Amino acid sequence: MLVATRERMEVLQGDITLLTVDAIVNAANSSLLGGGVDDAIHRAAGRELLSECRTIGGCPVGEARITRGYRLPARHVIHTVGPIYRGKPEDAMLLSRCYDNSLKLNSSRGNRSIRPGHTHETTLL
């Protein structure tokens, strides 16, 4: 896991739903209603997260949305939808937008720490 602040960056290994950070980044599908790591985050956060996600109306690829963390130690969950990587030039651009938009949302809330979701890290390898 990667936890970044202005002062330092740490690599950690563990369960993203147990981290006490300002925000975790959820590698979501466009509905924001579950699947993969998203399911684990929704289970740990409780039904309130799903209820809030239903009011958002989804999220296009490359964009991000922010919700409360509810029962998670993290104050916020940033949901972002990465591209299905097919080796096209726009894939890298869309993935980059996921990171940019997630970081912008995080800082717009005055947050200092963020933990990117595992799926996006894997995509970059």
CNS distance restraints for C-alpha pairs under 8 A (distance, minus, plus):
assign (resid   1 and name CA) (resid  10 and name CA) 7.77 0.50 0.50
assign (resid   1 and name CA) (resid  11 and name CA) 5.08 0.50 0.50
assign (resid   1 and name CA) (resid  12 and name CA) 4.17 0.50 0.50
assign (resid   1 and name CA) (resid  13 and name CA) 4.98 0.50 0.50
assign (resid   1 and name CA) (resid  14 and name CA) 6.96 0.50 0.50
assign (resid   1 and name CA) (resid  16 and name CA) 7.85 0.50 0.50
assign (resid   1 and name CA) (resid 115 and name CA) 6.99 0.50 0.50
assign (resid   1 and name CA) (resid 116 and name CA) 7.66 0.50 0.50
assign (resid   1 and name CA) (resid 118 and name CA) 7.74 0.50 0.50
assign (resid   2 and name CA) (resid   9 and name CA) 6.95 0.50 0.50
assign (resid   2 and name CA) (resid  10 and name CA) 5.58 0.50 0.50
assign (resid   2 and name CA) (resid  11 and name CA) 4.46 0.50 0.50
assign (resid   2 and name CA) (resid  12 and name CA) 5.90 0.50 0.50
assign (resid   2 and name CA) (resid 115 and name CA) 5.82 0.50 0.50
assign (resid   2 and name CA) (resid 116 and name CA) 6.82 0.50 0.50
assign (resid   3 and name CA) (resid   9 and name CA) 5.74 0.50 0.50
assign (resid   3 and name CA) (resid  10 and name CA) 5.20 0.50 0.50
assign (resid   3 and name CA) (resid  11 and name CA) 6.42 0.50 0.50
assign (resid   3 and name CA) (resid  12 and name CA) 7.36 0.50 0.50
assign (resid   3 and name CA) (resid 113 and name CA) 6.45 0.50 0.50
assign (resid   3 and name CA) (resid 114 and name CA) 5.87 0.50 0.50
assign (resid   3 and name CA) (resid 115 and name CA) 5.20 0.50 0.50
assign (resid   3 and name CA) (resid 116 and name CA) 7.90 0.50 0.50
assign (resid   4 and name CA) (resid   8 and name CA) 6.08 0.50 0.50
assign (resid   4 and name CA) (resid   9 and name CA) 4.34 0.50 0.50
assign (resid   4 and name CA) (resid  10 and name CA) 6.40 0.50 0.50
assign (resid   4 and name CA) (resid 112 and name CA) 7.86 0.50 0.50
assign (resid   4 and name CA) (resid 113 and name CA) 5.63 0.50 0.50
assign (resid   4 and name CA) (resid 114 and name CA) 6.14 0.50 0.50
assign (resid   4 and name CA) (resid 115 and name CA) 7.30 0.50 0.50
assign (resid   5 and name CA) (resid   9 and name CA) 6.15 0.50 0.50
assign (resid   5 and name CA) (resid 112 and name CA) 5.64 0.50 0.50
assign (resid   5 and name CA) (resid 113 and name CA) 5.26 0.50 0.50
assign (resid   5 and name CA) (resid 114 and name CA) 7.69 0.50 0.50
assign (resid   6 and name CA) (resid 112 and name CA) 7.24 0.50 0.50
assign (resid  14 and name CA) (resid  18 and name CA) 7.96 0.50 0.50
assign (resid  15 and name CA) (resid  19 and name CA) 7.14 0.50 0.50
assign (resid  16 and name CA) (resid  24 and name CA) 7.19 0.50 0.50
assign (resid  16 and name CA) (resid  41 and name CA) 7.99 0.50 0.50
assign (resid  16 and name CA) (resid 115 and name CA) 7.62 0.50 0.50
assign (resid  16 and name CA) (resid 117 and name CA) 7.65 0.50 0.50
assign (resid  17 and name CA) (resid  40 and name CA) 7.55 0.50 0.50
assign (resid  17 and name CA) (resid  41 and name CA) 6.01 0.50 0.50
assign (resid  17 and name CA) (resid  44 and name CA) 6.45 0.50 0.50
assign (resid  17 and name CA) (resid  72 and name CA) 6.25 0.50 0.50
assign (resid  17 and name CA) (resid  73 and name CA) 7.39 0.50 0.50
assign (resid  17 and name CA) (resid  74 and name CA) 7.78 0.50 0.50
assign (resid  18 and name CA) (resid  72 and name CA) 6.93 0.50 0.50
assign (resid  18 and name CA) (resid  73 and name CA) 6.26 0.50 0.50
assign (resid  18 and name CA) (resid  74 and name CA) 7.92 0.50 0.50
assign (resid  19 and name CA) (resid  73 and name CA) 6.08 0.50 0.50
assign (resid  19 and name CA) (resid  74 and name CA) 6.35 0.50 0.50
assign (resid  20 and name CA) (resid  73 and name CA) 4.84 0.50 0.50
assign (resid  20 and name CA) (resid  74 and name CA) 5.13 0.50 0.50
assign (resid  21 and name CA) (resid  73 and name CA) 7.11 0.50 0.50
assign (resid  21 and name CA) (resid  74 and name CA) 4.96 0.50 0.50
assign (resid  21 and name CA) (resid  75 and name CA) 7.07 0.50 0.50
assign (resid  21 and name CA) (resid 113 and name CA) 5.52 0.50 0.50
assign (resid  21 and name CA) (resid 114 and name CA) 6.14 0.50 0.50
assign (resid  21 and name CA) (resid 115 and name CA) 7.26 0.50 0.50
assign (resid  22 and name CA) (resid  74 and name CA) 5.28 0.50 0.50
assign (resid  22 and name CA) (resid  75 and name CA) 5.11 0.50 0.50
assign (resid  22 and name CA) (resid  76 and name CA) 6.18 0.50 0.50
assign (resid  22 and name CA) (resid 111 and name CA) 5.58 0.50 0.50
assign (resid  22 and name CA) (resid 112 and name CA) 6.60 0.50 0.50
assign (resid  22 and name CA) (resid 113 and name CA) 5.19 0.50 0.50
assign (resid  22 and name CA) (resid 114 and name CA) 5.98 0.50 0.50
assign (resid  23 and name CA) (resid  69 and name CA) 7.85 0.50 0.50
assign (resid  23 and name CA) (resid  74 and name CA) 5.33 0.50 0.50
assign (resid  23 and name CA) (resid  75 and name CA) 5.85 0.50 0.50
assign (resid  23 and name CA) (resid  76 and name CA) 4.53 0.50 0.50
assign (resid  23 and name CA) (resid  77 and name CA) 5.42 0.50 0.50
assign (resid  23 and name CA) (resid  78 and name CA) 6.63 0.50 0.50
assign (resid  23 and name CA) (resid 106 and name CA) 6.96 0.50 0.50
assign (resid  23 and name CA) (resid 111 and name CA) 7.38 0.50 0.50
assign (resid  23 and name CA) (resid 113 and name CA) 6.53 0.50 0.50
assign (resid  23 and name CA) (resid 114 and name CA) 4.81 0.50 0.50
assign (resid  23 and name CA) (resid 115 and name CA) 6.42 0.50 0.50
assign (resid  24 and name CA) (resid  74 and name CA) 6.50 0.50 0.50
assign (resid  24 and name CA) (resid  76 and name CA) 6.60 0.50 0.50
assign (resid  24 and name CA) (resid  77 and name CA) 5.13 0.50 0.50
assign (resid  24 and name CA) (resid  78 and name CA) 6.13 0.50 0.50
assign (resid  24 and name CA) (resid 114 and name CA) 5.55 0.50 0.50
assign (resid  24 and name CA) (resid 115 and name CA) 4.62 0.50 0.50
assign (resid  24 and name CA) (resid 116 and name CA) 6.05 0.50 0.50
assign (resid  24 and name CA) (resid 117 and name CA) 6.95 0.50 0.50
assign (resid  25 and name CA) (resid  77 and name CA) 5.87 0.50 0.50
assign (resid  25 and name CA) (resid  78 and name CA) 4.65 0.50 0.50
assign (resid  25 and name CA) (resid  79 and name CA) 5.87 0.50 0.50
assign (resid  25 and name CA) (resid  80 and name CA) 7.11 0.50 0.50
assign (resid  25 and name CA) (resid 102 and name CA) 7.30 0.50 0.50
assign (resid  25 and name CA) (resid 114 and name CA) 7.25 0.50 0.50
assign (resid  25 and name CA) (resid 115 and name CA) 5.94 0.50 0.50
assign (resid  25 and name CA) (resid 116 and name CA) 4.68 0.50 0.50
assign (resid  25 and name CA) (resid 117 and name CA) 4.93 0.50 0.50
assign (resid  26 and name CA) (resid  37 and name CA) 7.36 0.50 0.50
assign (resid  26 and name CA) (resid  38 and name CA) 6.14 0.50 0.50
assign (resid  26 and name CA) (resid  41 and name CA) 7.57 0.50 0.50
assign (resid  26 and name CA) (resid  77 and name CA) 6.56 0.50 0.50
assign (resid  26 and name CA) (resid  78 and name CA) 5.83 0.50 0.50
assign (resid  26 and name CA) (resid  79 and name CA) 4.65 0.50 0.50
assign (resid  26 and name CA) (resid  80 and name CA) 6.20 0.50 0.50
assign (resid  26 and name CA) (resid 116 and name CA) 7.32 0.50 0.50
assign (resid  26 and name CA) (resid 117 and name CA) 5.30 0.50 0.50
assign (resid  27 and name CA) (resid  37 and name CA) 7.15 0.50 0.50
assign (resid  27 and name CA) (resid  38 and name CA) 6.66 0.50 0.50
assign (resid  27 and name CA) (resid  79 and name CA) 6.21 0.50 0.50
assign (resid  27 and name CA) (resid  80 and name CA) 5.48 0.50 0.50
assign (resid  27 and name CA) (resid  81 and name CA) 5.96 0.50 0.50
assign (resid  27 and name CA) (resid  82 and name CA) 6.93 0.50 0.50
assign (resid  27 and name CA) (resid 117 and name CA) 5.59 0.50 0.50
assign (resid  27 and name CA) (resid 118 and name CA) 7.45 0.50 0.50
assign (resid  27 and name CA) (resid 119 and name CA) 6.00 0.50 0.50
assign (resid  27 and name CA) (resid 120 and name CA) 6.65 0.50 0.50
assign (resid  28 and name CA) (resid  32 and name CA) 5.68 0.50 0.50
assign (resid  28 and name CA) (resid  34 and name CA) 7.13 0.50 0.50
assign (resid  28 and name CA) (resid  35 and name CA) 7.32 0.50 0.50
assign (resid  28 and name CA) (resid  37 and name CA) 7.86 0.50 0.50
assign (resid  28 and name CA) (resid  38 and name CA) 5.75 0.50 0.50
assign (resid  28 and name CA) (resid  79 and name CA) 5.79 0.50 0.50
assign (resid  28 and name CA) (resid  80 and name CA) 5.64 0.50 0.50
assign (resid  28 and name CA) (resid  81 and name CA) 5.20 0.50 0.50
assign (resid  28 and name CA) (resid  82 and name CA) 7.66 0.50 0.50
assign (resid  29 and name CA) (resid  33 and name CA) 7.48 0.50 0.50
assign (resid  29 and name CA) (resid  34 and name CA) 7.17 0.50 0.50
assign (resid  29 and name CA) (resid  35 and name CA) 7.13 0.50 0.50
assign (resid  29 and name CA) (resid  59 and name CA) 7.93 0.50 0.50
assign (resid  29 and name CA) (resid  80 and name CA) 7.78 0.50 0.50
assign (resid  29 and name CA) (resid  81 and name CA) 5.56 0.50 0.50
assign (resid  29 and name CA) (resid  82 and name CA) 7.89 0.50 0.50
assign (resid  30 and name CA) (resid  58 and name CA) 5.38 0.50 0.50
assign (resid  30 and name CA) (resid  59 and name CA) 4.93 0.50 0.50
assign (resid  30 and name CA) (resid  60 and name CA) 5.79 0.50 0.50
assign (resid  30 and name CA) (resid  61 and name CA) 6.84 0.50 0.50
assign (resid  30 and name CA) (resid  81 and name CA) 5.94 0.50 0.50
assign (resid  31 and name CA) (resid  57 and name CA) 7.14 0.50 0.50
assign (resid  31 and name CA) (resid  58 and name CA) 4.42 0.50 0.50
assign (resid  31 and name CA) (resid  59 and name CA) 6.54 0.50 0.50
assign (resid  32 and name CA) (resid  38 and name CA) 7.94 0.50 0.50
assign (resid  32 and name CA) (resid  53 and name CA) 6.07 0.50 0.50
assign (resid  32 and name CA) (resid  54 and name CA) 7.68 0.50 0.50
assign (resid  32 and name CA) (resid  58 and name CA) 5.63 0.50 0.50
assign (resid  32 and name CA) (resid  59 and name CA) 6.99 0.50 0.50
assign (resid  32 and name CA) (resid  79 and name CA) 7.14 0.50 0.50
assign (resid  33 and name CA) (resid  38 and name CA) 7.82 0.50 0.50
assign (resid  33 and name CA) (resid  50 and name CA) 6.46 0.50 0.50
assign (resid  33 and name CA) (resid  53 and name CA) 6.70 0.50 0.50
assign (resid  33 and name CA) (resid  54 and name CA) 7.22 0.50 0.50
assign (resid  34 and name CA) (resid  38 and name CA) 5.08 0.50 0.50
assign (resid  34 and name CA) (resid  39 and name CA) 4.85 0.50 0.50
assign (resid  34 and name CA) (resid  42 and name CA) 7.14 0.50 0.50
assign (resid  35 and name CA) (resid  39 and name CA) 5.12 0.50 0.50
assign (resid  36 and name CA) (resid  40 and name CA) 7.20 0.50 0.50
assign (resid  37 and name CA) (resid  41 and name CA) 6.42 0.50 0.50
assign (resid  37 and name CA) (resid 119 and name CA) 7.96 0.50 0.50
assign (resid  38 and name CA) (resid  42 and name CA) 6.16 0.50 0.50
assign (resid  39 and name CA) (resid  43 and name CA) 6.09 0.50 0.50
assign (resid  40 and name CA) (resid  44 and name CA) 6.20 0.50 0.50
assign (resid  41 and name CA) (resid  45 and name CA) 6.00 0.50 0.50
assign (resid  42 and name CA) (resid  46 and name CA) 5.97 0.50 0.50
assign (resid  42 and name CA) (resid  47 and name CA) 7.20 0.50 0.50
assign (resid  42 and name CA) (resid  49 and name CA) 6.30 0.50 0.50
assign (resid  42 and name CA) (resid  50 and name CA) 6.56 0.50 0.50
assign (resid  43 and name CA) (resid  47 and name CA) 7.51 0.50 0.50
assign (resid  44 and name CA) (resid  71 and name CA) 6.59 0.50 0.50
assign (resid  44 and name CA) (resid  72 and name CA) 6.26 0.50 0.50
assign (resid  45 and name CA) (resid  49 and name CA) 6.13 0.50 0.50
assign (resid  45 and name CA) (resid  69 and name CA) 6.20 0.50 0.50
assign (resid  45 and name CA) (resid  70 and name CA) 5.35 0.50 0.50
assign (resid  45 and name CA) (resid  71 and name CA) 4.44 0.50 0.50
assign (resid  45 and name CA) (resid  72 and name CA) 5.02 0.50 0.50
assign (resid  46 and name CA) (resid  50 and name CA) 7.52 0.50 0.50
assign (resid  46 and name CA) (resid  70 and name CA) 6.92 0.50 0.50
assign (resid  46 and name CA) (resid  71 and name CA) 6.18 0.50 0.50
assign (resid  47 and name CA) (resid  51 and name CA) 6.30 0.50 0.50
assign (resid  48 and name CA) (resid  52 and name CA) 6.19 0.50 0.50
assign (resid  48 and name CA) (resid  70 and name CA) 6.80 0.50 0.50
assign (resid  49 and name CA) (resid  53 and name CA) 6.12 0.50 0.50
assign (resid  49 and name CA) (resid  67 and name CA) 7.36 0.50 0.50
assign (resid  49 and name CA) (resid  68 and name CA) 7.20 0.50 0.50
assign (resid  49 and name CA) (resid  69 and name CA) 7.18 0.50 0.50
assign (resid  49 and name CA) (resid  70 and name CA) 6.64 0.50 0.50
assign (resid  50 and name CA) (resid  54 and name CA) 6.21 0.50 0.50
assign (resid  51 and name CA) (resid  55 and name CA) 6.83 0.50 0.50
assign (resid  52 and name CA) (resid  56 and name CA) 6.82 0.50 0.50
assign (resid  52 and name CA) (resid  67 and name CA) 7.07 0.50 0.50
assign (resid  53 and name CA) (resid  57 and name CA) 7.22 0.50 0.50
assign (resid  53 and name CA) (resid  58 and name CA) 7.49 0.50 0.50
assign (resid  53 and name CA) (resid  67 and name CA) 7.47 0.50 0.50
assign (resid  54 and name CA) (resid  58 and name CA) 7.62 0.50 0.50
assign (resid  59 and name CA) (resid  63 and name CA) 6.36 0.50 0.50
assign (resid  59 and name CA) (resid  64 and name CA) 6.57 0.50 0.50
assign (resid  59 and name CA) (resid  65 and name CA) 6.94 0.50 0.50
assign (resid  59 and name CA) (resid  80 and name CA) 7.23 0.50 0.50
assign (resid  59 and name CA) (resid  81 and name CA) 6.79 0.50 0.50
assign (resid  60 and name CA) (resid  64 and name CA) 7.93 0.50 0.50
assign (resid  60 and name CA) (resid  81 and name CA) 6.57 0.50 0.50
assign (resid  61 and name CA) (resid  80 and name CA) 7.44 0.50 0.50
assign (resid  61 and name CA) (resid  81 and name CA) 4.73 0.50 0.50
assign (resid  61 and name CA) (resid  82 and name CA) 5.53 0.50 0.50
assign (resid  61 and name CA) (resid  83 and name CA) 6.00 0.50 0.50
assign (resid  61 and name CA) (resid  94 and name CA) 6.85 0.50 0.50
assign (resid  61 and name CA) (resid  98 and name CA) 7.79 0.50 0.50
assign (resid  62 and name CA) (resid  80 and name CA) 6.86 0.50 0.50
assign (resid  62 and name CA) (resid  81 and name CA) 5.77 0.50 0.50
assign (resid  62 and name CA) (resid  82 and name CA) 5.77 0.50 0.50
assign (resid  62 and name CA) (resid  83 and name CA) 7.13 0.50 0.50
assign (resid  62 and name CA) (resid  94 and name CA) 4.70 0.50 0.50
assign (resid  62 and name CA) (resid  95 and name CA) 6.10 0.50 0.50
assign (resid  62 and name CA) (resid  96 and name CA) 7.56 0.50 0.50
assign (resid  62 and name CA) (resid  97 and name CA) 5.00 0.50 0.50
assign (resid  62 and name CA) (resid  98 and name CA) 4.62 0.50 0.50
assign (resid  62 and name CA) (resid 101 and name CA) 7.75 0.50 0.50
assign (resid  63 and name CA) (resid  80 and name CA) 5.86 0.50 0.50
assign (resid  63 and name CA) (resid  81 and name CA) 6.46 0.50 0.50
assign (resid  63 and name CA) (resid  97 and name CA) 6.60 0.50 0.50
assign (resid  63 and name CA) (resid  98 and name CA) 5.64 0.50 0.50
assign (resid  63 and name CA) (resid 101 and name CA) 6.06 0.50 0.50
assign (resid  63 and name CA) (resid 102 and name CA) 7.87 0.50 0.50
assign (resid  64 and name CA) (resid  78 and name CA) 6.55 0.50 0.50
assign (resid  64 and name CA) (resid  79 and name CA) 5.41 0.50 0.50
assign (resid  64 and name CA) (resid  80 and name CA) 4.24 0.50 0.50
assign (resid  64 and name CA) (resid  81 and name CA) 6.88 0.50 0.50
assign (resid  64 and name CA) (resid  98 and name CA) 6.48 0.50 0.50
assign (resid  64 and name CA) (resid 101 and name CA) 5.74 0.50 0.50
assign (resid  64 and name CA) (resid 102 and name CA) 5.77 0.50 0.50
assign (resid  64 and name CA) (resid 105 and name CA) 7.71 0.50 0.50
assign (resid  65 and name CA) (resid  78 and name CA) 5.66 0.50 0.50
assign (resid  65 and name CA) (resid  79 and name CA) 5.18 0.50 0.50
assign (resid  65 and name CA) (resid  80 and name CA) 6.52 0.50 0.50
assign (resid  65 and name CA) (resid 102 and name CA) 7.79 0.50 0.50
assign (resid  65 and name CA) (resid 105 and name CA) 7.61 0.50 0.50
assign (resid  66 and name CA) (resid  76 and name CA) 6.71 0.50 0.50
assign (resid  66 and name CA) (resid  77 and name CA) 5.73 0.50 0.50
assign (resid  66 and name CA) (resid  78 and name CA) 4.39 0.50 0.50
assign (resid  66 and name CA) (resid  79 and name CA) 6.10 0.50 0.50
assign (resid  66 and name CA) (resid 105 and name CA) 6.95 0.50 0.50
assign (resid  67 and name CA) (resid  76 and name CA) 5.63 0.50 0.50
assign (resid  67 and name CA) (resid  77 and name CA) 5.31 0.50 0.50
assign (resid  67 and name CA) (resid  78 and name CA) 6.45 0.50 0.50
assign (resid  67 and name CA) (resid  79 and name CA) 7.89 0.50 0.50
assign (resid  68 and name CA) (resid  75 and name CA) 6.03 0.50 0.50
assign (resid  68 and name CA) (resid  76 and name CA) 4.44 0.50 0.50
assign (resid  68 and name CA) (resid  77 and name CA) 6.04 0.50 0.50
assign (resid  69 and name CA) (resid  73 and name CA) 7.21 0.50 0.50
assign (resid  69 and name CA) (resid  74 and name CA) 5.61 0.50 0.50
assign (resid  69 and name CA) (resid  75 and name CA) 4.81 0.50 0.50
assign (resid  69 and name CA) (resid  76 and name CA) 4.32 0.50 0.50
assign (resid  69 and name CA) (resid  77 and name CA) 5.43 0.50 0.50
assign (resid  70 and name CA) (resid  75 and name CA) 7.30 0.50 0.50
assign (resid  70 and name CA) (resid  76 and name CA) 7.92 0.50 0.50
assign (resid  78 and name CA) (resid 102 and name CA) 6.36 0.50 0.50
assign (resid  78 and name CA) (resid 105 and name CA) 7.65 0.50 0.50
assign (resid  78 and name CA) (resid 106 and name CA) 7.66 0.50 0.50
assign (resid  79 and name CA) (resid 102 and name CA) 7.82 0.50 0.50
assign (resid  80 and name CA) (resid  98 and name CA) 5.88 0.50 0.50
assign (resid  80 and name CA) (resid 102 and name CA) 7.00 0.50 0.50
assign (resid  81 and name CA) (resid  98 and name CA) 6.80 0.50 0.50
assign (resid  82 and name CA) (resid  94 and name CA) 6.77 0.50 0.50
assign (resid  82 and name CA) (resid  95 and name CA) 5.51 0.50 0.50
assign (resid  82 and name CA) (resid  98 and name CA) 6.33 0.50 0.50
assign (resid  82 and name CA) (resid 120 and name CA) 7.24 0.50 0.50
assign (resid  83 and name CA) (resid  91 and name CA) 5.92 0.50 0.50
assign (resid  83 and name CA) (resid  94 and name CA) 6.31 0.50 0.50
assign (resid  83 and name CA) (resid  95 and name CA) 6.35 0.50 0.50
assign (resid  84 and name CA) (resid  91 and name CA) 7.45 0.50 0.50
assign (resid  85 and name CA) (resid  91 and name CA) 5.82 0.50 0.50
assign (resid  85 and name CA) (resid 123 and name CA) 7.81 0.50 0.50
assign (resid  86 and name CA) (resid  91 and name CA) 7.06 0.50 0.50
assign (resid  87 and name CA) (resid  91 and name CA) 6.65 0.50 0.50
assign (resid  88 and name CA) (resid  92 and name CA) 7.70 0.50 0.50
assign (resid  89 and name CA) (resid  93 and name CA) 7.01 0.50 0.50
assign (resid  90 and name CA) (resid  94 and name CA) 6.03 0.50 0.50
assign (resid  91 and name CA) (resid  95 and name CA) 6.21 0.50 0.50
assign (resid  92 and name CA) (resid  96 and name CA) 6.07 0.50 0.50
assign (resid  93 and name CA) (resid  97 and name CA) 6.27 0.50 0.50
assign (resid  94 and name CA) (resid  98 and name CA) 6.42 0.50 0.50
assign (resid  95 and name CA) (resid  99 and name CA) 6.72 0.50 0.50
assign (resid  95 and name CA) (resid 120 and name CA) 7.86 0.50 0.50
assign (resid  96 and name CA) (resid 100 and name CA) 6.20 0.50 0.50
assign (resid  97 and name CA) (resid 101 and name CA) 5.77 0.50 0.50
assign (resid  98 and name CA) (resid 102 and name CA) 6.00 0.50 0.50
assign (resid  99 and name CA) (resid 103 and name CA) 6.13 0.50 0.50
assign (resid 100 and name CA) (resid 104 and name CA) 6.16 0.50 0.50
assign (resid 101 and name CA) (resid 105 and name CA) 6.16 0.50 0.50
assign (resid 102 and name CA) (resid 106 and name CA) 6.15 0.50 0.50
assign (resid 103 and name CA) (resid 107 and name CA) 6.19 0.50 0.50
assign (resid 104 and name CA) (resid 108 and name CA) 6.00 0.50 0.50
assign (resid 105 and name CA) (resid 109 and name CA) 6.59 0.50 0.50
assign (resid 106 and name CA) (resid 110 and name CA) 6.86 0.50 0.50
assign (resid 106 and name CA) (resid 111 and name CA) 5.50 0.50 0.50
assign (resid 106 and name CA) (resid 112 and name CA) 7.60 0.50 0.50
assign (resid 106 and name CA) (resid 114 and name CA) 7.33 0.50 0.50
assign (resid 107 and name CA) (resid 111 and name CA) 5.27 0.50 0.50
assign (resid 107 and name CA) (resid 112 and name CA) 6.90 0.50 0.50
assign (resid 116 and name CA) (resid 120 and name CA) 7.34 0.50 0.50
assign (resid 116 and name CA) (resid 121 and name CA) 7.49 0.50 0.50
assign (resid 117 and name CA) (resid 121 and name CA) 6.88 0.50 0.50
assign (resid 118 and name CA) (resid 122 and name CA) 6.25 0.50 0.50
assign (resid 119 and name CA) (resid 123 and name CA) 6.22 0.50 0.50
assign (resid 120 and name CA) (resid 124 and name CA) 6.48 0.50 0.50
assign (resid 121 and name CA) (resid 125 and name CA) 6.75 0.50 0.50
